């Protein structure tokens, strides 16, 4: 288990989301944030992997 310390701004944001009913607790907010971070990393890695091939195709068309 890992302890996570949120800065006041982060905690306030998550608490506001809980108050709006988006999450029922802080853990759900953290889970959602980590899923977004994971998706962002996957998207970047896909872009990074595909870009050289796309550049090569573009250069060949020139």
HELIX and SHEET records of a PDB file:
HELIX    1   1 UNK A    8  UNK A   19  1                                  12    
HELIX    2   2 UNK A   26  UNK A   61  1                                  36    
END                                                                             
